Amino acid sequence: MSGAFTAPVVDADPEATRPWTATQYVPGRSLAQRIRDRGPLRDAEPRQPRPPERKPASG
């Protein structure tokens, strides 16, 4: 799975007793912080991702 709104998968074990997936860290506010600051999410809000922030190329 990959895309503009998906954190890159760095490792996974879908065959483990408890299947797991590890993704690259994506900085940002937690859901708890968002709810504390702006109140509960509306029904459609979680389905409206924000475009990723672009970092300037180094070099």
PDB file of N, H, CA, C and O in Angstrom:
ATOM      1  N   MET A   1       0.848  -1.155   0.000  1.00  0.00           N
ATOM      2  CA  MET A   1       0.000   0.000   0.000  1.00  0.00           C
ATOM      3  C   MET A   1       0.904   1.231   0.000  1.00  0.00           C
ATOM      4  O   MET A   1       1.827   1.330   0.809  1.00  0.00           O
ATOM      5  N   SER A   2       0.640   2.152  -0.895  1.00  0.00           N
ATOM      6  H   SER A   2      -0.110   2.072  -1.552  1.00  0.00           H
ATOM      7  CA  SER A   2       1.400   3.396  -0.921  1.00  0.00           C
ATOM      8  C   SER A   2       0.558   4.478  -1.573  1.00  0.00           C
ATOM      9  O   SER A   2      -0.400   4.193  -2.292  1.00  0.00           O
ATOM     10  N   GLY A   3       0.925   5.706  -1.313  1.00  0.00           N
ATOM     11  H   GLY A   3       1.703   5.937  -0.729  1.00  0.00           H
ATOM     12  CA  GLY A   3       0.207   6.822  -1.899  1.00  0.00           C
ATOM     13  C   GLY A   3       0.573   8.116  -1.202  1.00  0.00           C
ATOM     14  O   GLY A   3       1.304   8.111  -0.212  1.00  0.00           O
ATOM     15  N   ALA A   4       0.071   9.216  -1.715  1.00  0.00           N
ATOM     16  H   ALA A   4      -0.523   9.220  -2.519  1.00  0.00           H
ATOM     17  CA  ALA A   4       0.395  10.538  -1.186  1.00  0.00           C
ATOM     18  C   ALA A   4      -0.062  10.720   0.257  1.00  0.00           C
ATOM     19  O   ALA A   4       0.530  11.514   0.987  1.00  0.00           O
ATOM     20  N   PHE A   5      -1.097  10.006   0.683  1.00  0.00           N
ATOM     21  H   PHE A   5      -1.578   9.361   0.090  1.00  0.00           H
ATOM     22  CA  PHE A   5      -1.640  10.178   2.031  1.00  0.00           C
ATOM     23  C   PHE A   5      -1.386   8.958   2.911  1.00  0.00           C
ATOM     24  O   PHE A   5      -2.094   8.750   3.896  1.00  0.00           O
ATOM     25  N   THR A   6      -0.385   8.150   2.567  1.00  0.00           N
ATOM     26  H   THR A   6       0.190   8.319   1.767  1.00  0.00           H
ATOM     27  CA  THR A   6      -0.070   6.935   3.309  1.00  0.00           C
ATOM     28  C   THR A   6       1.391   6.964   3.731  1.00  0.00           C
ATOM     29  O   THR A   6       2.274   7.200   2.907  1.00  0.00           O
ATOM     30  N   ALA A   7       1.647   6.725   5.018  1.00  0.00           N
ATOM     31  H   ALA A   7       0.929   6.533   5.688  1.00  0.00           H
ATOM     32  CA  ALA A   7       3.033   6.652   5.495  1.00  0.00           C
ATOM     33  C   ALA A   7       3.687   5.402   4.921  1.00  0.00           C
ATOM     34  O   ALA A   7       3.055   4.347   4.875  1.00  0.00           O
ATOM     35  N   PRO A   8       4.947   5.500   4.480  1.00  0.00           N
ATOM     36  CA  PRO A   8       5.632   4.331   3.928  1.00  0.00           C
ATOM     37  C   PRO A   8       5.760   3.204   4.955  1.00  0.00           C
ATOM     38  O   PRO A   8       6.098   3.449   6.113  1.00  0.00           O
ATOM     39  N   VAL A   9       5.493   1.986   4.532  1.00  0.00           N
ATOM     40  H   VAL A   9       5.218   1.787   3.591  1.00  0.00           H
ATOM     41  CA  VAL A   9       5.660   0.811   5.385  1.00  0.00           C
ATOM     42  C   VAL A   9       7.143   0.457   5.407  1.00  0.00           C
ATOM     43  O   VAL A   9       7.767   0.326   4.353  1.00  0.00           O
ATOM     44  N   VAL A  10       7.712   0.301   6.605  1.00  0.00           N
ATOM     45  H   VAL A  10       7.205   0.408   7.461  1.00  0.00           H
ATOM     46  CA  VAL A  10       9.133  -0.026   6.727  1.00  0.00           C
ATOM     47  C   VAL A  10       9.365  -1.485   7.107  1.00  0.00           C
ATOM     48  O   VAL A  10      10.457  -2.009   6.886  1.00  0.00           O
ATOM     49  N   ASP A  11       8.359  -2.151   7.674  1.00  0.00           N
ATOM     50  H   ASP A  11       7.472  -1.726   7.854  1.00  0.00           H
ATOM     51  CA  ASP A  11       8.470  -3.568   8.010  1.00  0.00           C
ATOM     52  C   ASP A  11       7.078  -4.078   8.357  1.00  0.00           C
ATOM     53  O   ASP A  11       6.185  -3.296   8.685  1.00  0.00           O
ATOM     54  N   ALA A  12       6.900  -5.390   8.282  1.00  0.00           N
ATOM     55  H   ALA A  12       7.626  -6.025   8.015  1.00  0.00           H
ATOM     56  CA  ALA A  12       5.610  -5.992   8.621  1.00  0.00           C
ATOM     57  C   ALA A  12       5.778  -7.489   8.796  1.00  0.00           C
ATOM     58  O   ALA A  12       6.711  -8.089   8.262  1.00  0.00           O
ATOM     59  N   ASP A  13       4.864  -8.086   9.548  1.00  0.00           N
ATOM     60  H   ASP A  13       4.106  -7.598   9.981  1.00  0.00           H
ATOM     61  CA  ASP A  13       4.808  -9.541   9.674  1.00  0.00           C
ATOM     62  C   ASP A  13       3.343  -9.953   9.726  1.00  0.00           C
ATOM     63  O   ASP A  13       2.787 -10.156  10.805  1.00  0.00           O
ATOM     64  N   PRO A  14       2.715 -10.077   8.548  1.00  0.00           N
ATOM     65  CA  PRO A  14       1.293 -10.433   8.517  1.00  0.00           C
ATOM     66  C   PRO A  14       1.025 -11.872   8.946  1.00  0.00           C
ATOM     67  O   PRO A  14      -0.122 -12.229   9.216  1.00  0.00           O
ATOM     68  N   GLU A  15       2.067 -12.706   9.014  1.00  0.00           N
ATOM     69  H   GLU A  15       2.998 -12.417   8.794  1.00  0.00           H
ATOM     70  CA  GLU A  15       1.902 -14.109   9.414  1.00  0.00           C
ATOM     71  C   GLU A  15       2.151 -14.327  10.907  1.00  0.00           C
ATOM     72  O   GLU A  15       2.013 -15.452  11.386  1.00  0.00           O
ATOM     73  N   ALA A  16       2.508 -13.297  11.643  1.00  0.00           N
ATOM     74  H   ALA A  16       2.620 -12.382  11.254  1.00  0.00           H
ATOM     75  CA  ALA A  16       2.783 -13.422  13.073  1.00  0.00           C
ATOM     76  C   ALA A  16       1.508 -13.782  13.833  1.00  0.00           C
ATOM     77  O   ALA A  16       0.403 -13.597  13.323  1.00  0.00           O
ATOM     78  N   THR A  17       1.666 -14.297  15.057  1.00  0.00           N
ATOM     79  H   THR A  17       2.564 -14.447  15.471  1.00  0.00           H
ATOM     80  CA  THR A  17       0.512 -14.601  15.903  1.00  0.00           C
ATOM     81  C   THR A  17      -0.366 -13.363  16.045  1.00  0.00           C
ATOM     82  O   THR A  17      -1.592 -13.450  15.979  1.00  0.00           O
ATOM     83  N   ARG A  18       0.270 -12.216  16.238  1.00  0.00           N
ATOM     84  H   ARG A  18       1.266 -12.145  16.291  1.00  0.00           H
ATOM     85  CA  ARG A  18      -0.432 -10.926  16.221  1.00  0.00           C
ATOM     86  C   ARG A  18       0.159 -10.141  15.059  1.00  0.00           C
ATOM     87  O   ARG A  18       1.184  -9.480  15.229  1.00  0.00           O
ATOM     88  N   PRO A  19      -0.464 -10.196  13.872  1.00  0.00           N
ATOM     89  CA  PRO A  19       0.084  -9.491  12.704  1.00  0.00           C
ATOM     90  C   PRO A  19       0.341  -8.014  13.021  1.00  0.00           C
ATOM     91  O   PRO A  19      -0.412  -7.388  13.768  1.00  0.00           O
ATOM     92  N   TRP A  20       1.409  -7.472  12.446  1.00  0.00           N
ATOM     93  H   TRP A  20       2.020  -7.980  11.839  1.00  0.00           H
ATOM     94  CA  TRP A  20       1.759  -6.083  12.705  1.00  0.00           C
ATOM     95  C   TRP A  20       2.354  -5.439  11.467  1.00  0.00           C
ATOM     96  O   TRP A  20       2.834  -6.110  10.554  1.00  0.00           O
ATOM     97  N   THR A  21       2.305  -4.114  11.469  1.00  0.00           N
ATOM     98  H   THR A  21       1.915  -3.568  12.211  1.00  0.00           H
ATOM     99  CA  THR A  21       2.886  -3.301  10.408  1.00  0.00           C
ATOM    100  C   THR A  21       3.569  -2.109  11.062  1.00  0.00           C
ATOM    101  O   THR A  21       3.009  -1.498  11.972  1.00  0.00           O
ATOM    102  N   ALA A  22       4.765  -1.774  10.610  1.00  0.00           N
ATOM    103  H   ALA A  22       5.220  -2.270   9.871  1.00  0.00           H
ATOM    104  CA  ALA A  22       5.484  -0.595  11.093  1.00  0.00           C
ATOM    105  C   ALA A  22       5.600   0.389   9.938  1.00  0.00           C
ATOM    106  O   ALA A  22       6.007   0.025   8.835  1.00  0.00           O
ATOM    107  N   THR A  23       5.236   1.640  10.204  1.00  0.00           N
ATOM    108  H   THR A  23       4.905   1.936  11.100  1.00  0.00           H
ATOM    109  CA  THR A  23       5.327   2.672   9.177  1.00  0.00           C
ATOM    110  C   THR A  23       6.333   3.736   9.588  1.00  0.00           C
ATOM    111  O   THR A  23       6.684   3.864  10.761  1.00  0.00           O
ATOM    112  N   GLN A  24       6.782   4.485   8.612  1.00  0.00           N
ATOM    113  H   GLN A  24       6.497   4.381   7.660  1.00  0.00           H
ATOM    114  CA  GLN A  24       7.690   5.603   8.862  1.00  0.00           C
ATOM    115  C   GLN A  24       6.974   6.614   9.744  1.00  0.00           C
ATOM    116  O   GLN A  24       5.766   6.810   9.612  1.00  0.00           O
ATOM    117  N   TYR A  25       7.715   7.260  10.645  1.00  0.00           N
ATOM    118  H   TYR A  25       8.696   7.101  10.752  1.00  0.00           H
ATOM    119  CA  TYR A  25       7.144   8.278  11.523  1.00  0.00           C
ATOM    120  C   TYR A  25       6.677   9.479  10.701  1.00  0.00           C
ATOM    121  O   TYR A  25       7.388   9.960   9.818  1.00  0.00           O
ATOM    122  N   VAL A  26       5.487   9.946  11.004  1.00  0.00           N
ATOM    123  H   VAL A  26       4.910   9.556  11.721  1.00  0.00           H
ATOM    124  CA  VAL A  26       4.941  11.134  10.353  1.00  0.00           C
ATOM    125  C   VAL A  26       4.645  12.149  11.454  1.00  0.00           C
ATOM    126  O   VAL A  26       3.728  11.935  12.247  1.00  0.00           O
ATOM    127  N   PRO A  27       5.397  13.251  11.523  1.00  0.00           N
ATOM    128  CA  PRO A  27       5.166  14.222  12.591  1.00  0.00           C
ATOM    129  C   PRO A  27       3.808  14.897  12.447  1.00  0.00           C
ATOM    130  O   PRO A  27       3.316  15.110  11.339  1.00  0.00           O
ATOM    131  N   GLY A  28       3.227  15.221  13.569  1.00  0.00           N
ATOM    132  H   GLY A  28       3.628  15.048  14.468  1.00  0.00           H
ATOM    133  CA  GLY A  28       1.945  15.918  13.558  1.00  0.00           C
ATOM    134  C   GLY A  28       1.268  15.804  14.910  1.00  0.00           C
ATOM    135  O   GLY A  28       1.762  15.131  15.815  1.00  0.00           O
ATOM    136  N   ARG A  29       0.137  16.466  15.032  1.00  0.00           N
ATOM    137  H   ARG A  29      -0.264  17.013  14.297  1.00  0.00           H
ATOM    138  CA  ARG A  29      -0.626  16.414  16.280  1.00  0.00           C
ATOM    139  C   ARG A  29      -1.307  15.062  16.423  1.00  0.00           C
ATOM    140  O   ARG A  29      -1.664  14.429  15.430  1.00  0.00           O
ATOM    141  N   SER A  30      -1.483  14.629  17.650  1.00  0.00           N
ATOM    142  H   SER A  30      -1.193  15.143  18.457  1.00  0.00           H
ATOM    143  CA  SER A  30      -2.214  13.393  17.898  1.00  0.00           C
ATOM    144  C   SER A  30      -3.710  13.664  17.760  1.00  0.00           C
ATOM    145  O   SER A  30      -4.146  14.816  17.772  1.00  0.00           O
ATOM    146  N   LEU A  31      -4.484  12.602  17.631  1.00  0.00           N
ATOM    147  H   LEU A  31      -4.131  11.667  17.621  1.00  0.00           H
ATOM    148  CA  LEU A  31      -5.934  12.751  17.572  1.00  0.00           C
ATOM    149  C   LEU A  31      -6.440  13.391  18.858  1.00  0.00           C
ATOM    150  O   LEU A  31      -7.344  14.225  18.815  1.00  0.00           O
ATOM    151  N   ALA A  32      -5.872  13.014  20.003  1.00  0.00           N
ATOM    152  H   ALA A  32      -5.138  12.336  20.038  1.00  0.00           H
ATOM    153  CA  ALA A  32      -6.289  13.597  21.285  1.00  0.00           C
ATOM    154  C   ALA A  32      -6.055  15.109  21.296  1.00  0.00           C
ATOM    155  O   ALA A  32      -6.902  15.862  21.776  1.00  0.00           O
ATOM    156  N   GLN A  33      -4.904  15.561  20.766  1.00  0.00           N
ATOM    157  H   GLN A  33      -4.216  14.949  20.375  1.00  0.00           H
ATOM    158  CA  GLN A  33      -4.624  16.998  20.706  1.00  0.00           C
ATOM    159  C   GLN A  33      -5.619  17.704  19.795  1.00  0.00           C
ATOM    160  O   GLN A  33      -6.111  18.781  20.130  1.00  0.00           O
ATOM    161  N   ARG A  34      -5.915  17.108  18.653  1.00  0.00           N
ATOM    162  H   ARG A  34      -5.515  16.233  18.381  1.00  0.00           H
ATOM    163  CA  ARG A  34      -6.852  17.704  17.696  1.00  0.00           C
ATOM    164  C   ARG A  34      -8.227  17.876  18.329  1.00  0.00           C
ATOM    165  O   ARG A  34      -8.852  18.926  18.182  1.00  0.00           O
ATOM    166  N   ILE A  35      -8.701  16.849  19.033  1.00  0.00           N
ATOM    167  H   ILE A  35      -8.193  15.996  19.152  1.00  0.00           H
ATOM    168  CA  ILE A  35     -10.025  16.913  19.663  1.00  0.00           C
ATOM    169  C   ILE A  35     -10.024  17.930  20.797  1.00  0.00           C
ATOM    170  O   ILE A  35     -10.997  18.664  20.969  1.00  0.00           O
ATOM    171  N   ARG A  36      -8.948  17.980  21.571  1.00  0.00           N
ATOM    172  H   ARG A  36      -8.157  17.383  21.431  1.00  0.00           H
ATOM    173  CA  ARG A  36      -8.856  18.954  22.660  1.00  0.00           C
ATOM    174  C   ARG A  36      -8.897  20.380  22.107  1.00  0.00           C
ATOM    175  O   ARG A  36      -9.564  21.245  22.673  1.00  0.00           O
ATOM    176  N   ASP A  37      -8.188  20.625  21.007  1.00  0.00           N
ATOM    177  H   ASP A  37      -7.646  19.922  20.547  1.00  0.00           H
ATOM    178  CA  ASP A  37      -8.085  21.970  20.445  1.00  0.00           C
ATOM    179  C   ASP A  37      -9.318  22.409  19.662  1.00  0.00           C
ATOM    180  O   ASP A  37      -9.702  23.577  19.723  1.00  0.00           O
ATOM    181  N   ARG A  38      -9.944  21.486  18.925  1.00  0.00           N
ATOM    182  H   ARG A  38      -9.631  20.537  18.875  1.00  0.00           H
ATOM    183  CA  ARG A  38     -11.015  21.878  18.005  1.00  0.00           C
ATOM    184  C   ARG A  38     -12.328  21.130  18.197  1.00  0.00           C
ATOM    185  O   ARG A  38     -13.274  21.349  17.441  1.00  0.00           O
ATOM    186  N   GLY A  39     -12.404  20.254  19.190  1.00  0.00           N
ATOM    187  H   GLY A  39     -11.636  20.075  19.804  1.00  0.00           H
ATOM    188  CA  GLY A  39     -13.638  19.516  19.442  1.00  0.00           C
ATOM    189  C   GLY A  39     -13.725  18.254  18.600  1.00  0.00           C
ATOM    190  O   GLY A  39     -12.821  17.948  17.823  1.00  0.00           O
ATOM    191  N   PRO A  40     -14.833  17.519  18.763  1.00  0.00           N
ATOM    192  CA  PRO A  40     -15.000  16.239  18.060  1.00  0.00           C
ATOM    193  C   PRO A  40     -14.964  16.398  16.545  1.00  0.00           C
ATOM    194  O   PRO A  40     -15.321  17.444  16.004  1.00  0.00           O
ATOM    195  N   LEU A  41     -14.526  15.339  15.876  1.00  0.00           N
ATOM    196  H   LEU A  41     -14.236  14.489  16.316  1.00  0.00           H
ATOM    197  CA  LEU A  41     -14.508  15.320  14.416  1.00  0.00           C
ATOM    198  C   LEU A  41     -15.924  15.167  13.884  1.00  0.00           C
ATOM    199  O   LEU A  41     -16.742  14.453  14.465  1.00  0.00           O
ATOM    200  N   ARG A  42     -16.204  15.830  12.795  1.00  0.00           N
ATOM    201  H   ARG A  42     -15.540  16.410  12.323  1.00  0.00           H
ATOM    202  CA  ARG A  42     -17.479  15.622  12.104  1.00  0.00           C
ATOM    203  C   ARG A  42     -17.381  14.312  11.334  1.00  0.00           C
ATOM    204  O   ARG A  42     -16.276  13.817  11.110  1.00  0.00           O
ATOM    205  N   ASP A  43     -18.500  13.744  10.929  1.00  0.00           N
ATOM    206  H   ASP A  43     -19.398  14.146  11.112  1.00  0.00           H
ATOM    207  CA  ASP A  43     -18.514  12.443  10.249  1.00  0.00           C
ATOM    208  C   ASP A  43     -17.557  12.373   9.065  1.00  0.00           C
ATOM    209  O   ASP A  43     -16.828  11.390   8.934  1.00  0.00           O
ATOM    210  N   ALA A  44     -17.534  13.377   8.207  1.00  0.00           N
ATOM    211  H   ALA A  44     -18.126  14.176   8.313  1.00  0.00           H
ATOM    212  CA  ALA A  44     -16.730  13.317   6.983  1.00  0.00           C
ATOM    213  C   ALA A  44     -15.282  13.754   7.206  1.00  0.00           C
ATOM    214  O   ALA A  44     -14.428  13.487   6.361  1.00  0.00           O
ATOM    215  N   GLU A  45     -14.995  14.404   8.298  1.00  0.00           N
ATOM    216  H   GLU A  45     -15.688  14.621   8.985  1.00  0.00           H
ATOM    217  CA  GLU A  45     -13.672  15.001   8.500  1.00  0.00           C
ATOM    218  C   GLU A  45     -12.515  14.007   8.440  1.00  0.00           C
ATOM    219  O   GLU A  45     -11.507  14.319   7.806  1.00  0.00           O
ATOM    220  N   PRO A  46     -12.598  12.824   9.063  1.00  0.00           N
ATOM    221  CA  PRO A  46     -11.447  11.916   8.992  1.00  0.00           C
ATOM    222  C   PRO A  46     -11.135  11.436   7.583  1.00  0.00           C
ATOM    223  O   PRO A  46     -10.027  10.959   7.337  1.00  0.00           O
ATOM    224  N   ARG A  47     -12.055  11.545   6.669  1.00  0.00           N
ATOM    225  H   ARG A  47     -12.955  11.932   6.869  1.00  0.00           H
ATOM    226  CA  ARG A  47     -11.861  11.072   5.299  1.00  0.00           C
ATOM    227  C   ARG A  47     -11.305  12.156   4.379  1.00  0.00           C
ATOM    228  O   ARG A  47     -11.176  11.935   3.175  1.00  0.00           O
ATOM    229  N   GLN A  48     -10.977  13.314   4.926  1.00  0.00           N
ATOM    230  H   GLN A  48     -11.082  13.494   5.904  1.00  0.00           H
ATOM    231  CA  GLN A  48     -10.480  14.416   4.110  1.00  0.00           C
ATOM    232  C   GLN A  48      -9.031  14.711   4.487  1.00  0.00           C
ATOM    233  O   GLN A  48      -8.766  15.649   5.238  1.00  0.00           O
ATOM    234  N   PRO A  49      -8.085  13.911   3.968  1.00  0.00           N
ATOM    235  CA  PRO A  49      -6.679  14.129   4.332  1.00  0.00           C
ATOM    236  C   PRO A  49      -6.138  15.428   3.763  1.00  0.00           C
ATOM    237  O   PRO A  49      -6.610  15.928   2.742  1.00  0.00           O
ATOM    238  N   ARG A  50      -5.155  15.950   4.435  1.00  0.00           N
ATOM    239  H   ARG A  50      -4.771  15.544   5.264  1.00  0.00           H
ATOM    240  CA  ARG A  50      -4.475  17.166   4.007  1.00  0.00           C
ATOM    241  C   ARG A  50      -3.331  16.770   3.086  1.00  0.00           C
ATOM    242  O   ARG A  50      -2.672  15.761   3.338  1.00  0.00           O
ATOM    243  N   PRO A  51      -3.074  17.524   2.034  1.00  0.00           N
ATOM    244  CA  PRO A  51      -1.930  17.194   1.165  1.00  0.00           C
ATOM    245  C   PRO A  51      -0.642  17.169   1.976  1.00  0.00           C
ATOM    246  O   PRO A  51      -0.494  17.949   2.917  1.00  0.00           O
ATOM    247  N   PRO A  52       0.294  16.285   1.627  1.00  0.00           N
ATOM    248  CA  PRO A  52       1.548  16.214   2.385  1.00  0.00           C
ATOM    249  C   PRO A  52       2.357  17.488   2.233  1.00  0.00           C
ATOM    250  O   PRO A  52       2.329  18.139   1.188  1.00  0.00           O
ATOM    251  N   GLU A  53       3.077  17.836   3.288  1.00  0.00           N
ATOM    252  H   GLU A  53       3.100  17.307   4.137  1.00  0.00           H
ATOM    253  CA  GLU A  53       3.956  18.998   3.219  1.00  0.00           C
ATOM    254  C   GLU A  53       5.203  18.610   2.441  1.00  0.00           C
ATOM    255  O   GLU A  53       5.782  17.548   2.671  1.00  0.00           O
ATOM    256  N   ARG A  54       5.603  19.452   1.544  1.00  0.00           N
ATOM    257  H   ARG A  54       5.133  20.314   1.357  1.00  0.00           H
ATOM    258  CA  ARG A  54       6.788  19.176   0.720  1.00  0.00           C
ATOM    259  C   ARG A  54       7.992  19.862   1.330  1.00  0.00           C
ATOM    260  O   ARG A  54       7.932  21.043   1.672  1.00  0.00           O
ATOM    261  N   LYS A  55       9.082  19.130   1.466  1.00  0.00           N
ATOM    262  H   LYS A  55       9.131  18.171   1.188  1.00  0.00           H
ATOM    263  CA  LYS A  55      10.334  19.714   1.947  1.00  0.00           C
ATOM    264  C   LYS A  55      11.192  20.047   0.739  1.00  0.00           C
ATOM    265  O   LYS A  55      11.220  19.283  -0.226  1.00  0.00           O
ATOM    266  N   PRO A  56      11.895  21.181   0.775  1.00  0.00           N
ATOM    267  CA  PRO A  56      12.760  21.517  -0.360  1.00  0.00           C
ATOM    268  C   PRO A  56      13.864  20.476  -0.512  1.00  0.00           C
ATOM    269  O   PRO A  56      14.383  19.955   0.475  1.00  0.00           O
ATOM    270  N   ALA A  57      14.209  20.187  -1.742  1.00  0.00           N
ATOM    271  H   ALA A  57      13.787  20.611  -2.544  1.00  0.00           H
ATOM    272  CA  ALA A  57      15.290  19.232  -2.014  1.00  0.00           C
ATOM    273  C   ALA A  57      16.604  19.817  -1.526  1.00  0.00           C
ATOM    274  O   ALA A  57      16.881  21.000  -1.723  1.00  0.00           O
ATOM    275  N   SER A  58      17.405  18.985  -0.892  1.00  0.00           N
ATOM    276  H   SER A  58      17.180  18.024  -0.732  1.00  0.00           H
ATOM    277  CA  SER A  58      18.709  19.469  -0.419  1.00  0.00           C
ATOM    278  C   SER A  58      19.763  19.186  -1.479  1.00  0.00           C
ATOM    279  O   SER A  58      19.657  18.224  -2.239  1.00  0.00           O
ATOM    280  N   GLY A  59      20.768  20.026  -1.516  1.00  0.00           N
ATOM    281  H   GLY A  59      20.855  20.807  -0.899  1.00  0.00           H
ATOM    282  CA  GLY A  59      21.854  19.743  -2.446  1.00  0.00           C
ATOM    283  C   GLY A  59      22.254  20.871  -3.234  1.00  0.00           C
ATOM    284  O   GLY A  59      23.163  20.758  -4.056  1.00  0.00           O
TER     285      GLY A  59
END
